[in-house]
């Protein structure tokens, strides 16, 4: 018999709010997924996240609004209904051209590096 089916529901304890966005965690190792993490991002118009790189590829699917992603010196506008693939280990910055919402998927073992800071850190909503 294979592994059991696992249903994950959103809950207030799985919401992380930063100065730039709110992330609602769904799948992650701490909630029953062994390989992948998924979360929802809600970022208000005009907000810009810090420049950083992530050790794993991320796939962002926008469901509302638009963002501008700058990655390795190239900026692309992404709008609702489009999917953005951000490569691993390349500096990137996300700017909310207008309020946007997106679902993000990544391998669960990804960590973040920030220029000028030592070491790496985990994404709390992806653990």
N, C-alpha and C positions, 0 to 999 in steps of 0.2 A: 504494500500500500504506500502511495506517495505522500508527500507533505500535505498538511491540511490547508484548505483555502483560508485566507485571512482577510477580513474586511477591516479597513481603517477609516474611522470617522474623524472629521475635524473637531477640535476642541480648544477652548480658550488657553489651556496650558501649552498648546503647541503653536502659539502665536508669538512672534518676536517682532518688536517695533524698534527700529533704529532711527536716527535723526533724518534718514532719507527715504525709508520705505517700511512697509509692514509685510512680513513673510509668515504665511500659514503653512506649517509643515504637514505633509501627508505621509507618504511612504518613507521609511528610514529604518536602519537596523534597530533602533530603540522602539520602533512600533511594528516590527514584524517582517520587514523586507531584508533580505540577506545581501542583495547586490546593488539596488538602486535607491536613490532618494528623489522625491518629488515634492515640490512646494509651489505655492501661489504667491506672487509678488503684486503688491498694490503700491504704486509710487505716485505721489502728487506732482502736478505740473510744476516745472521749474527745478525740481530736485535733481541733484547729481550725486551719484555714488563716488566713493574714493577710487583712485586708480589702484588696481590690484591684478593679480593673476591667480588662476585656480589650476590645480594640478591635474584636473580631469576636464574633458570636454563637457560643455553644458549646452542643452537645447532649450530655447525659450520660445514658447508659442503665445503670441499676443492675442488676447480675447477682447480687449478694449483699448482705445487710445493709440499713442505712438511713442516711440523712444528713439534716441540716437545712440548708437553704440560705436565707440571709438576703440579700435583694436589694432595694435601694431601700426599706429599712425594713419589708419584708414577709418573714416566715419561713414556709417550707413544708417539711413532712416528705416525703421521697421514699424509697420502699421498693423492694426487689428486684422487677424486672419493670416498673417505671415508668421513664419518660423525663422528664428535666428540661431545659427550654430556657432558657438564661441569655442575656439580651439583651446586646448590645454596649454598651460605655461606661457601664455602670451599676455602682456599687459593690456588691460581693457578698462573702460569707464562707461557707465550707463548714465544717460541724461534723459529725464522725462520731458520730451518736447510738449507733451500734454499729459494729463493724468493717464496712466496706463495700468492694465492688469495683464498678467502673464502667468502661465504654468511653466515651471522649469523642471527638467530631469537631468540627473547626473549620477555617475557611479558613486556609491555611498562613501568611498574612502577619499574623496577629494578634500584638499586643504588649500587655504588661501595664503598668499604672500603679498605683502604691501611694501612698495619701495621705501627704503629708509628705515624699515623695522626689521629686527632680527627674528629669525625663525618663521614658523608657519602657525596658522591657527585653523581650527575646525569651524565649519559653518554650523552653528547650534541647531538650526532647523533641518540640517541634513544628517544628523547623527542618530 
